[in-house]
Amino acid sequence: MQQSESINALRFLSIDAVQKANSGHPGMPMGMAEIATALWGNHLNHNPSNPHWFNRDRFVLSNGHGSMLLYSLLHLTGYKISIEDLKKFRQLKSKTPGHPEYDLDYGIETTTGPLGQGIANAVGMAISEKMLAGEFNTTELSPVDHFTYTFLGDGCLMEGISHEACSFAGTHELGKLICFYDQNGISIDGEIENWFTDDTVKRFDSYGWQTICVDGHNVDAINEAIQTAKEETKMPSMIFCRTTIGFGSPNKSGTSGVHGSPLGDEEIAKTRAALGWQHEPFEVPESVYEFWDAKSQGEASNNDWNQVMQSLNETDPDKYKELSRRISGEMPENFTEKYEDFVKHCNDENTSMATRKASQVCLDFFVKEMPELVGGSADLTPSNNTFSKSSSTFSNENPTGNHINYGVREFGMSAIMNGMVLHGGIKPYGATFLVFTDYARNAVRLSALMGLPNIFVYTHDSVALGEDGPTHQPIEHLVTLRSTPNLNNWRPADLVETAIAWKDAVSSKDSPTCLIFSRQNTSPITRNNVMIEAIKNGGYLLQENADAHITLIASGSELQMMLDASNVLKESGIIANVVSMPCLDIFLDTSKEYQASVIKDDLPILVAELAHPNSWFRLLNKKDKVLGIETFGESAPADVLLDHFGFNVPNVVDMAKSLVNE
């Protein structure tokens, strides 16, 4: 009786919160209550008193629309989510938004609005666990030893990203990944048999997963399935749970009417009677709290782990020190001094090269000095230059490898990386061509929204990639990325700017970074130490003249063209200030005083960038101009394309003269 009432507490907290908000999805919490009870009541290893405990099991709610199930679990098990917080479901600035993303202080690992990304995040968490366990566990001690559990629904498996991530998980034998498929057969539009008839068991069998089918309303059967899944060391497990959406509702269960709308007062009353729930809204008996309370068990598990860490410190202090550093997210010892020497070396040895090659030079330094850096590429490693001198390939034979071959999975790669960051102890970077951010964008957006310091490497940054043509030539992509809040986009001009860009990316605590690199060679730029120091501001004066007539601004490969144009203009009596703008996002966040010191208010501005011009409006007045591209590209050699689109010194000179003469 106590278990039954505790299960129904999950249902009615969810029902009542959705009803009070007059918004939400009650059907999934009502249908998955037994699954949640089996997992959270008998298996999930967590500590409500210390949500940040590193060796906790990870729980991901991929069908994030059912967020009230998670909030109810967190409240009942002892996290800092109160009944009052549940009453504020979906209200402004509450702890309980409709689709929560990430707030570990309250026990929320991650949960997704865009379906399918949660399961991909979970794959990333399981990868991080496998990598760190391979590196830090010993025959006697296992400081990294936990499971990743995921709830998901029909919509998650319809989304293509689930194929990318789950195929990858099977290949890499992520045996500590255990997923629960809420197989209720209903989505917003109704019965899914009209549009989703996959044999999902065979699908996951083909991926190399362990597949287990159970009655999703039988706690004992689910409990047994979880135990079977935990005993499988190589295959990830998918537990197929046949459920009834909106279980207990006399008139709406098993229908789309309970998926995304409140039940209504009349139906709630009937559901209370049908399930024997005799309590008022948000009223929970003390016996239910006692059933769910996880604080004492969580603290005991946490203390056991503390003892493991203490033993590791005694037997292998170096390994203990490094793992502790990784958990805290601190930079390696003496990193700053080594980095400053590296930047000086880059300035001294600056030569002509593509910035994608400059990035590889930087990676040779950063990967060597930061063992937490784990790279990867979506089947473009030789083109993206993401394999460093200190890299080795991650595989089942080499779980401590620090380079991942993601295959052609741009979206999956990016969402997996988000999970790796969320797990902690690993700092991933992943690469593709800039134009293919179209595939990856939603995961990049969630990274920015959640404040995850991820590193996205994008090469082949313009029409100058040449003959592959307009399908591979990015035009609007920089504008799209720059318009994303909390996302820093670096497009460096040479090796020195690339080094500073990488440093900014690896040092970030709460913003992701896009590092955008050229295929074509760029020229080495001469700078003094003041200029090098100013690069971190995102934009800086590379050439300043007290009697300047115009300001020329560029990012990336176009910077040298602006410097050359400045020299030609000088012969005509027109003096230019030249500004390098490797990261417009960071520059726009600097003080107005600093911006005014770089871009003089009384001078006309000419910007040149091999991209759509709309990024630059915040810097420009009506008469200022941008040399950009507002059409798709063409298939031709790079030098031909640059001339075709007007990216040459004579055209820049003509545009600058017209601005000055106005």
C-alpha positions as CSV (number, residue, x, y, z in Angstrom):
1,M,0.0,0.0,0.0
2,Q,2.8,2.4,0.9
3,Q,4.5,1.8,-2.5
4,S,1.3,2.3,-4.3
5,E,0.5,5.6,-2.5
6,S,4.1,6.8,-3.1
7,I,3.8,6.0,-6.9
8,N,0.5,8.0,-7.0
9,A,2.2,10.9,-5.2
10,L,4.3,11.3,-8.3
11,R,1.2,11.3,-10.5
12,F,-0.8,13.8,-8.5
13,L,2.0,16.2,-7.8
14,S,2.4,16.3,-11.6
15,I,-1.3,16.5,-12.3
16,D,-1.9,19.3,-9.7
17,A,1.1,21.4,-10.8
18,V,0.1,21.2,-14.5
19,Q,-3.5,22.1,-13.6
20,K,-2.4,25.1,-11.4
21,A,-0.2,26.4,-14.2
22,N,-2.9,25.6,-16.8
23,S,0.0,24.4,-19.0
24,G,2.1,21.3,-19.3
25,H,2.3,17.6,-20.0
26,P,0.6,15.4,-17.3
27,G,0.4,12.2,-19.4
28,M,4.1,11.1,-19.3
29,P,4.5,11.5,-15.5
30,M,1.3,9.6,-15.0
31,G,2.5,6.8,-17.3
32,M,6.1,6.6,-16.1
33,A,5.5,6.7,-12.4
34,E,6.2,3.0,-11.8
35,I,9.4,3.2,-13.9
36,A,10.6,6.2,-11.9
37,T,9.8,4.3,-8.7
38,A,11.8,1.2,-9.7
39,L,14.8,3.3,-10.7
40,W,14.8,6.1,-8.1
41,G,13.6,3.9,-5.3
42,N,16.0,0.9,-5.8
43,H,18.9,1.7,-8.0
44,L,19.8,5.4,-8.6
45,N,22.9,6.3,-6.6
46,H,22.7,10.0,-5.7
47,N,23.0,12.4,-2.8
48,P,20.3,15.1,-2.4
49,S,22.5,16.8,0.2
50,N,25.3,17.1,-2.3
51,P,24.0,17.2,-5.9
52,H,27.5,17.9,-7.2
53,W,29.0,14.6,-5.8
54,F,31.1,13.5,-8.7
55,N,30.5,9.8,-8.7
56,R,26.7,10.0,-8.6
57,D,24.7,8.2,-11.2
58,R,23.6,10.5,-13.9
59,F,19.9,10.8,-14.8
60,V,18.8,12.4,-18.0
61,L,15.1,13.2,-18.9
62,S,15.2,13.1,-22.7
63,N,11.4,13.4,-22.9
64,G,11.8,16.7,-21.1
65,H,8.2,17.8,-21.6
66,G,7.4,15.4,-18.7
67,S,9.5,17.6,-16.4
68,M,6.9,17.5,-13.6
69,L,7.9,13.9,-13.0
70,L,11.5,15.0,-12.4
71,Y,10.5,17.9,-10.2
72,S,8.3,15.6,-8.1
73,L,11.1,13.1,-7.7
74,L,13.6,15.8,-6.7
75,H,11.1,17.3,-4.2
76,L,10.2,13.9,-2.6
77,T,13.8,12.6,-2.4
78,G,15.1,15.6,-0.6
79,Y,16.5,18.2,-3.1
80,K,16.1,21.9,-2.7
81,I,12.8,22.0,-4.6
82,S,9.9,22.7,-2.3
83,I,6.1,22.3,-2.6
84,E,6.0,26.1,-3.2
85,D,8.4,25.6,-6.1
86,L,6.1,22.9,-7.6
87,K,3.2,25.3,-7.3
88,K,5.2,27.8,-9.4
89,F,5.6,25.4,-12.3
90,R,6.1,27.2,-15.6
91,Q,6.1,30.6,-13.9
92,L,8.6,33.4,-14.5
93,K,12.0,32.9,-12.8
94,S,10.8,29.8,-10.9
95,K,13.0,26.8,-10.2
96,T,10.5,24.7,-12.2
97,P,10.3,25.9,-15.9
98,G,8.4,23.9,-18.5
99,H,11.5,22.3,-20.1
100,P,14.4,22.5,-17.6
101,E,17.8,22.3,-19.1
102,Y,20.4,22.1,-16.4
103,D,20.6,23.2,-12.8
104,L,22.7,20.8,-10.7
105,D,22.2,22.8,-7.5
106,Y,18.6,21.4,-7.6
107,G,19.6,17.9,-8.9
108,I,18.8,18.6,-12.6
109,E,21.6,16.9,-14.7
110,T,20.1,17.8,-18.0
111,T,16.7,17.5,-19.7
112,T,15.8,18.6,-23.2
113,G,13.0,20.5,-24.9
114,P,14.2,19.5,-28.4
115,L,13.5,15.8,-28.3
116,G,16.3,13.3,-28.9
117,Q,19.1,15.5,-27.5
118,G,18.8,14.1,-24.0
119,I,19.7,10.6,-25.2
120,A,22.7,12.0,-27.1
121,N,23.7,13.9,-23.9
122,A,23.5,10.7,-22.0
123,V,25.8,9.0,-24.5
124,G,28.3,11.8,-23.9
125,M,28.1,11.3,-20.1
126,A,28.7,7.6,-20.6
127,I,31.7,8.3,-22.8
128,S,33.2,10.6,-20.1
129,E,32.6,8.0,-17.4
130,K,34.3,5.3,-19.6
131,M,37.3,7.6,-20.4
132,L,37.9,8.7,-16.8
133,A,37.4,5.2,-15.4
134,G,40.0,3.9,-17.8
135,E,42.4,6.6,-16.7
136,F,41.9,6.8,-13.0
137,N,40.5,3.5,-11.8
138,T,43.0,0.9,-10.4
139,T,42.7,-2.8,-9.7
140,E,41.9,-2.0,-6.1
141,L,40.1,1.4,-6.3
142,S,37.4,2.7,-8.6
143,P,36.8,6.4,-8.0
144,V,34.9,6.7,-11.3
145,D,32.2,4.0,-11.3
146,H,28.6,5.0,-12.0
147,F,25.7,4.5,-14.4
148,T,24.0,6.9,-16.7
149,Y,20.2,6.4,-16.8
150,T,17.8,8.0,-19.4
151,F,14.1,8.3,-19.8
152,L,13.0,8.8,-23.4
153,G,9.8,8.6,-25.4
154,D,8.5,8.0,-28.9
155,G,9.5,11.5,-30.1
156,C,13.1,11.0,-29.1
157,L,13.4,7.9,-31.2
158,M,11.7,9.6,-34.2
159,E,14.3,12.4,-34.2
160,G,17.2,11.5,-36.4
161,I,19.7,12.4,-33.7
162,S,18.7,9.4,-31.7
163,H,20.1,7.2,-34.6
164,E,23.4,9.1,-34.6
165,A,23.9,8.8,-30.9
166,C,22.6,5.3,-30.3
167,S,24.5,3.8,-33.2
168,F,27.7,5.4,-31.8
169,A,26.9,4.2,-28.3
170,G,26.6,0.6,-29.4
171,T,29.9,0.7,-31.4
172,H,31.7,2.0,-28.3
173,E,30.2,-0.6,-25.9
174,L,28.9,1.9,-23.4
175,G,27.7,-0.8,-21.0
176,K,26.9,1.7,-18.2
177,L,24.3,3.5,-20.3
178,I,20.8,2.3,-19.4
179,C,17.7,3.8,-21.1
180,F,14.0,3.4,-20.5
181,Y,11.7,3.8,-23.6
182,D,8.3,5.0,-22.5
183,Q,6.5,3.0,-25.2
184,N,3.0,4.5,-24.9
185,G,2.2,4.9,-28.6
186,I,0.8,8.4,-28.3
187,S,2.2,11.8,-29.3
188,I,0.6,15.2,-29.7
189,D,-1.1,14.3,-33.0
190,G,-2.5,11.0,-31.7
191,E,-1.7,7.3,-32.2
192,I,1.8,7.1,-33.7
193,E,1.1,3.9,-35.6
194,N,0.0,6.2,-38.4
195,W,3.5,7.5,-38.8
196,F,6.0,5.5,-36.7
197,T,6.0,1.8,-37.2
198,D,9.7,1.0,-36.7
199,D,10.5,-2.3,-35.0
200,T,12.5,-0.5,-32.4
201,V,13.7,-3.7,-30.7
202,K,15.3,-4.9,-33.9
203,R,16.7,-1.4,-34.4
204,F,18.5,-1.5,-31.1
205,D,19.5,-5.1,-31.6
206,S,21.3,-4.0,-34.8
207,Y,23.1,-1.2,-32.9
208,G,24.6,-3.8,-30.5
209,W,22.4,-2.9,-27.5
210,Q,20.9,-5.2,-25.0
211,T,17.1,-5.0,-25.4
212,I,14.7,-5.9,-22.6
213,C,10.9,-5.7,-22.9
214,V,8.7,-5.2,-19.8
215,D,5.3,-4.1,-18.5
216,G,6.0,-0.4,-17.7
217,H,3.5,-0.5,-14.8
218,N,5.1,-3.5,-13.0
219,V,7.6,-2.3,-10.6
220,D,9.1,-5.7,-9.9
221,A,9.6,-6.5,-13.6
222,I,11.2,-3.1,-14.2
223,N,13.4,-3.6,-11.1
224,E,14.6,-7.0,-12.5
225,A,15.2,-5.5,-15.9
226,I,17.4,-2.8,-14.4
227,Q,19.4,-5.4,-12.5
228,T,20.0,-7.3,-15.7
229,A,21.1,-4.1,-17.5
230,K,23.5,-3.3,-14.7
231,E,25.1,-6.7,-15.0
232,E,25.8,-6.3,-18.8
233,T,29.3,-4.7,-19.0
234,K,29.7,-4.1,-22.7
235,M,26.3,-3.4,-24.3
236,P,24.2,-0.3,-23.5
237,S,20.7,-1.4,-22.5
238,M,17.3,-0.2,-23.8
239,I,14.5,-1.3,-21.6
240,F,11.2,-1.1,-23.6
241,C,8.4,-0.2,-21.2
242,R,4.9,-0.7,-22.4
243,T,2.8,2.0,-20.7
244,T,-0.5,3.8,-20.8
245,I,-0.1,7.5,-21.2
246,G,-2.1,9.3,-18.5
247,F,-2.5,6.1,-16.5
248,G,-5.5,6.4,-14.1
249,S,-7.5,9.0,-15.9
250,P,-10.9,7.3,-16.7
251,N,-11.6,9.3,-19.8
252,K,-8.2,10.5,-21.1
253,S,-5.7,7.8,-20.5
254,G,-4.3,6.3,-23.7
255,T,-5.2,9.4,-25.7
256,S,-3.4,12.4,-27.0
257,G,-5.8,14.5,-24.9
258,V,-3.6,13.9,-21.8
259,H,-0.3,14.4,-23.6
260,G,0.1,18.2,-23.5
261,S,-2.9,19.7,-21.7
262,P,-4.2,19.8,-18.1
263,L,-6.7,17.2,-17.2
264,G,-9.3,19.7,-16.0
265,D,-10.9,19.8,-12.6
266,E,-13.7,17.3,-13.4
267,E,-11.3,14.7,-14.8
268,I,-8.8,15.2,-11.9
269,A,-11.6,14.4,-9.5
270,K,-12.5,11.2,-11.3
271,T,-8.8,10.2,-11.5
272,R,-8.4,10.8,-7.7
273,A,-11.4,8.5,-7.2
274,A,-10.1,5.9,-9.6
275,L,-6.7,5.7,-8.0
276,G,-7.9,6.1,-4.4
277,W,-5.9,9.4,-3.9
278,Q,-7.7,11.1,-1.0
279,H,-5.5,14.1,-0.6
280,E,-5.9,17.7,-1.5
281,P,-3.7,19.3,-4.3
282,F,-0.1,19.4,-3.3
283,E,-0.8,17.5,0.0
284,V,1.7,14.7,0.5
285,P,1.4,12.3,3.5
286,E,4.4,12.0,5.8
287,S,4.6,8.2,5.0
288,V,5.3,9.1,1.3
289,Y,8.1,11.5,2.3
290,E,9.6,8.7,4.4
291,F,9.4,6.2,1.5
292,W,11.1,8.6,-0.9
293,D,13.7,10.2,1.4
294,A,17.1,9.5,-0.2
295,K,19.3,11.8,2.0
296,S,20.8,9.3,4.4
297,Q,21.5,6.7,1.8
298,G,23.0,9.4,-0.5
299,E,25.3,10.7,2.3
300,A,26.4,7.1,3.0
301,S,27.3,6.5,-0.6
302,N,29.0,9.8,-0.9
303,N,31.1,9.1,2.3
304,D,32.1,5.7,0.9
305,W,33.4,7.5,-2.2
306,N,35.2,10.0,0.0
307,Q,37.0,7.0,1.5
308,V,37.9,5.7,-1.9
309,M,39.4,9.0,-2.8
310,Q,41.3,9.1,0.5
311,S,42.8,5.7,-0.3
312,L,43.7,6.8,-3.8
313,N,45.5,9.8,-2.3
314,E,47.5,7.4,-0.1
315,T,48.3,4.9,-2.8
316,D,48.7,7.1,-5.8
317,P,48.8,10.8,-4.9
318,D,49.6,12.0,-8.4
319,K,46.5,10.3,-9.8
320,Y,44.4,11.6,-6.9
321,K,45.7,15.2,-7.5
322,E,45.0,15.0,-11.2
323,L,41.4,13.6,-10.8
324,S,40.7,16.2,-8.1
325,R,41.8,18.9,-10.5
326,R,39.7,17.6,-13.3
327,I,36.6,17.5,-11.0
328,S,37.2,21.1,-9.9
329,G,37.7,22.3,-13.4
330,E,40.9,24.1,-12.5
331,M,43.7,24.7,-15.0
332,P,46.9,22.6,-14.7
333,E,49.7,23.8,-12.5
334,N,52.1,26.3,-14.2
335,F,49.8,26.4,-17.2
336,T,49.8,30.2,-17.5
337,E,53.6,30.5,-17.6
338,K,53.8,27.7,-20.3
339,Y,51.0,29.4,-22.3
340,E,52.8,32.8,-22.2
341,D,55.9,31.1,-23.5
342,F,53.9,29.4,-26.3
343,V,52.3,32.7,-27.4
344,K,55.7,34.3,-27.5
345,H,56.9,31.4,-29.6
346,C,53.9,31.8,-32.0
347,N,54.7,35.5,-32.4
348,D,58.4,34.8,-33.1
349,E,57.7,32.0,-35.5
350,N,54.6,33.4,-37.2
351,T,54.5,32.3,-40.8
352,S,52.0,32.1,-43.7
353,M,49.6,29.2,-43.1
354,A,45.9,28.4,-43.1
355,T,44.3,29.1,-39.7
356,R,43.1,25.5,-39.6
357,K,46.8,24.6,-39.7
358,A,47.5,27.2,-37.1
359,S,44.8,25.6,-34.9
360,Q,46.7,22.3,-35.2
361,V,49.9,24.0,-34.0
362,C,48.0,25.3,-31.1
363,L,46.4,21.9,-30.3
364,D,49.9,20.4,-30.2
365,F,50.5,22.7,-27.2
366,F,47.0,22.6,-25.5
367,V,46.4,18.9,-25.7
368,K,49.8,18.2,-24.3
369,E,49.3,20.6,-21.4
370,M,45.6,19.8,-20.7
371,P,45.0,16.1,-20.6
372,E,41.3,16.7,-20.1
373,L,41.0,18.0,-23.7
374,V,39.4,15.4,-25.8
375,G,39.1,16.1,-29.5
376,G,37.1,14.8,-32.4
377,S,35.8,15.4,-35.9
378,A,32.7,14.4,-37.9
379,D,34.7,12.4,-40.4
380,L,36.9,15.3,-41.4
381,T,39.9,14.9,-39.2
382,P,42.5,15.5,-41.9
383,S,40.6,18.6,-43.1
384,N,39.8,20.0,-39.7
385,N,43.3,19.3,-38.4
386,T,42.0,18.2,-35.0
387,F,44.5,15.3,-34.3
388,S,47.5,16.7,-32.3
389,K,50.9,15.2,-31.6
390,S,49.5,14.1,-28.2
391,S,46.3,12.5,-29.6
392,S,45.4,8.9,-29.7
393,T,42.2,7.4,-30.9
394,F,39.4,6.5,-28.5
395,S,38.3,2.9,-29.0
396,N,37.1,-0.1,-27.1
397,E,40.8,-1.3,-27.0
398,N,42.0,2.2,-26.0
399,P,39.3,3.8,-23.7
400,T,41.8,6.4,-22.6
401,G,42.2,7.7,-26.1
402,N,41.7,11.5,-26.4
403,H,40.5,11.7,-30.0
404,I,37.0,10.6,-31.1
405,N,36.1,9.6,-34.6
406,Y,32.4,10.7,-34.6
407,G,31.7,9.6,-38.2
408,V,29.3,11.7,-40.3
409,R,27.3,12.8,-37.3
410,E,27.5,16.6,-36.9
411,F,24.4,17.0,-34.7
412,G,25.0,13.8,-32.7
413,M,28.7,14.9,-32.1
414,S,27.6,18.3,-30.8
415,A,25.0,16.9,-28.4
416,I,27.3,14.1,-27.2
417,M,29.9,16.8,-26.5
418,N,27.3,18.7,-24.4
419,G,26.8,15.5,-22.3
420,M,30.6,15.2,-21.9
421,V,30.8,18.7,-20.5
422,L,27.9,18.2,-18.3
423,H,29.5,15.0,-16.8
424,G,32.6,16.9,-15.8
425,G,36.3,16.0,-15.9
426,I,36.5,16.1,-19.7
427,K,36.7,19.2,-21.9
428,P,35.8,18.2,-25.5
429,Y,36.3,19.9,-28.8
430,G,34.6,18.7,-32.0
431,A,35.0,19.8,-35.6
432,T,33.3,20.0,-39.0
433,F,33.1,22.5,-41.8
434,L,31.4,25.8,-40.9
435,V,28.6,25.2,-43.4
436,F,27.6,22.1,-41.6
437,T,26.7,24.0,-38.5
438,D,23.3,23.8,-40.1
439,Y,23.2,20.2,-39.0
440,A,24.6,20.9,-35.5
441,R,23.0,24.2,-34.7
442,N,20.3,23.1,-32.2
443,A,22.9,21.4,-30.0
444,V,25.1,24.5,-30.2
445,R,22.2,26.6,-29.2
446,L,21.5,24.4,-26.2
447,S,25.1,24.6,-25.2
448,A,24.9,28.4,-25.2
449,L,21.5,28.4,-23.4
450,M,22.8,26.1,-20.6
451,G,26.1,28.0,-20.3
452,L,28.3,24.9,-21.2
453,P,31.9,25.8,-22.0
454,N,32.0,23.6,-25.1
455,I,34.5,24.1,-28.0
456,F,33.2,23.8,-31.5
457,V,35.8,23.9,-34.3
458,Y,34.6,25.0,-37.7
459,T,37.0,25.1,-40.7
460,H,36.6,26.0,-44.4
461,D,35.1,29.3,-43.3
462,S,34.2,31.0,-46.6
463,V,33.8,30.9,-50.4
464,A,37.6,30.8,-50.5
465,L,37.4,27.0,-50.0
466,G,36.9,27.1,-53.7
467,E,35.8,24.4,-56.1
468,D,33.4,22.4,-53.8
469,G,30.9,25.1,-54.6
470,P,28.0,26.8,-52.9
471,T,26.8,23.7,-51.0
472,H,30.0,23.8,-49.0
473,Q,30.6,27.6,-48.9
474,P,29.2,29.3,-45.7
475,I,27.5,32.7,-46.2
476,E,24.9,33.2,-43.5
477,H,26.5,31.0,-40.8
478,L,28.6,33.6,-39.0
479,V,25.5,35.9,-38.7
480,T,23.5,33.0,-37.2
481,L,26.2,32.0,-34.7
482,R,26.9,35.6,-33.7
483,S,23.2,36.2,-33.1
484,T,23.1,33.4,-30.6
485,P,23.2,34.7,-27.0
486,N,26.2,33.6,-24.8
487,L,28.2,32.2,-27.7
488,N,31.7,33.5,-28.5
489,N,32.7,33.1,-32.2
490,W,36.4,33.6,-33.0
491,R,37.7,34.0,-36.5
492,P,41.4,34.6,-36.1
493,A,43.7,36.1,-38.8
494,D,46.9,34.2,-38.1
495,L,48.8,31.9,-35.6
496,V,49.0,34.4,-32.8
497,E,45.2,35.3,-32.9
498,T,44.5,31.5,-33.1
499,A,46.5,30.9,-30.0
500,I,44.6,33.5,-28.0
501,A,41.3,32.2,-29.4
502,W,42.1,28.7,-28.2
503,K,43.2,30.0,-24.8
504,D,39.9,31.9,-24.5
505,A,38.0,28.7,-25.4
506,V,39.8,26.3,-23.0
507,S,39.5,28.9,-20.1
508,S,35.8,29.6,-20.5
509,K,33.6,28.6,-17.6
510,D,30.1,29.4,-18.7
511,S,30.1,30.2,-22.5
512,P,30.7,27.9,-25.4
513,T,33.1,28.9,-28.2
514,C,33.1,28.5,-31.9
515,L,36.6,28.6,-33.4
516,I,36.3,29.4,-37.1
517,F,39.3,28.7,-39.4
518,S,40.3,29.1,-43.0
519,R,41.2,26.6,-45.6
520,Q,43.4,29.1,-47.5
521,N,46.7,30.5,-46.2
522,T,46.7,33.7,-44.3
523,S,49.6,36.1,-43.8
524,P,51.6,36.5,-40.6
525,I,50.8,39.8,-38.9
526,T,53.4,41.9,-37.1
527,R,52.3,43.1,-33.7
528,N,53.9,44.5,-30.5
529,N,53.2,43.2,-27.1
530,V,50.4,45.7,-26.4
531,M,48.5,44.5,-29.5
532,I,49.0,40.9,-28.5
533,E,47.6,41.6,-25.1
534,A,44.6,43.4,-26.7
535,I,43.6,40.5,-28.8
536,K,41.7,39.0,-25.8
537,N,39.3,41.9,-26.1
538,G,37.9,40.5,-29.3
539,G,38.9,43.6,-31.4
540,Y,41.9,45.9,-31.3
541,L,43.8,48.6,-33.2
542,L,46.5,47.0,-35.4
543,Q,47.4,50.3,-37.1
544,E,46.5,53.6,-35.6
545,N,47.1,57.1,-36.9
546,A,46.2,60.4,-35.2
547,D,45.3,62.0,-38.5
548,A,43.3,59.0,-39.9
549,H,40.5,59.5,-42.4
550,I,38.8,56.1,-42.2
551,T,38.7,52.9,-40.1
552,L,39.1,49.6,-41.9
553,I,37.9,46.5,-40.0
554,A,38.3,42.8,-40.9
555,S,38.3,39.4,-39.4
556,G,40.3,36.3,-40.4
557,S,41.9,36.1,-43.8
558,E,40.6,39.5,-45.0
559,L,42.8,41.3,-42.5
560,Q,45.9,41.3,-44.7
561,M,43.8,42.6,-47.6
562,M,42.9,45.6,-45.4
563,L,46.5,46.2,-44.4
564,D,47.5,46.2,-48.1
565,A,44.6,48.5,-49.0
566,S,45.8,50.9,-46.3
567,N,49.2,51.1,-47.9
568,V,47.7,51.9,-51.3
569,L,45.3,54.5,-49.8
570,K,48.3,56.2,-48.1
571,E,49.8,56.8,-51.5
572,S,46.6,58.8,-52.4
573,G,46.8,60.8,-49.2
574,I,44.1,58.8,-47.3
575,I,45.2,57.6,-43.9
576,A,43.5,54.5,-42.4
577,N,43.2,53.0,-39.0
578,V,43.1,49.2,-39.3
579,V,41.2,47.1,-36.8
580,S,41.4,43.4,-36.4
581,M,38.1,41.9,-35.1
582,P,38.7,38.2,-34.4
583,C,35.8,38.0,-32.0
584,L,33.0,40.5,-32.5
585,D,30.9,38.9,-29.7
586,I,33.6,39.6,-27.0
587,F,34.3,43.1,-28.4
588,L,30.7,44.1,-28.1
589,D,30.8,43.1,-24.5
590,T,33.7,45.4,-23.7
591,S,33.1,48.9,-22.3
592,K,31.9,51.7,-24.5
593,E,35.1,53.5,-23.6
594,Y,37.3,50.7,-25.0
595,Q,35.1,50.3,-28.1
596,A,35.5,54.1,-28.7
597,S,39.3,53.9,-28.3
598,V,39.4,51.2,-31.1
599,I,36.7,52.5,-33.5
600,K,36.8,56.3,-33.6
601,D,33.4,57.9,-33.6
602,D,34.2,60.6,-36.1
603,L,35.6,58.3,-38.8
604,P,33.7,56.4,-41.5
605,I,34.0,52.6,-41.3
606,L,34.6,50.0,-44.0
607,V,34.3,46.4,-42.9
608,A,35.4,43.4,-45.1
609,E,34.3,39.9,-44.3
610,L,33.7,36.9,-46.5
611,A,30.2,36.4,-45.1
612,H,26.8,38.0,-45.0
613,P,27.2,41.6,-43.7
614,N,24.4,41.6,-41.1
615,S,26.7,40.9,-38.2
616,W,28.1,44.4,-38.2
617,F,25.1,46.7,-37.8
618,R,25.8,47.5,-34.1
619,L,29.1,49.1,-35.1
620,L,28.0,51.1,-38.1
621,N,26.3,54.3,-39.0
622,K,24.1,54.8,-42.1
623,K,26.9,55.9,-44.3
624,D,29.4,53.1,-43.3
625,K,29.8,50.1,-45.6
626,V,30.4,46.4,-45.4
627,L,32.1,44.4,-48.1
628,G,30.3,41.1,-47.7
629,I,28.4,38.5,-49.6
630,E,24.6,38.3,-49.8
631,T,24.2,35.5,-52.4
632,F,25.3,31.9,-52.4
633,G,28.7,31.1,-53.6
634,E,30.0,29.6,-56.9
635,S,32.2,26.6,-57.9
636,A,35.6,28.0,-59.0
637,P,39.2,28.3,-57.7
638,A,39.5,30.4,-54.6
639,D,41.4,33.3,-56.2
640,V,38.8,33.6,-58.9
641,L,36.0,33.6,-56.4
642,L,37.6,36.3,-54.3
643,D,37.9,38.6,-57.3
644,H,34.3,37.7,-58.4
645,F,33.0,38.9,-55.0
646,G,35.2,41.9,-54.9
647,F,37.6,40.8,-52.2
648,N,40.7,42.4,-53.6
649,V,42.7,45.5,-52.8
650,P,41.6,47.7,-55.7
651,N,37.9,47.3,-54.8
652,V,38.6,48.0,-51.1
653,V,40.5,51.1,-52.1
654,D,37.6,52.3,-54.3
655,M,35.1,51.7,-51.6
656,A,37.3,53.5,-49.0
657,K,37.8,56.5,-51.2
658,S,34.0,56.8,-51.8
659,L,33.4,56.8,-48.1
660,V,36.0,59.4,-47.4
661,N,34.9,61.6,-50.3
662,E,31.3,61.6,-49.1
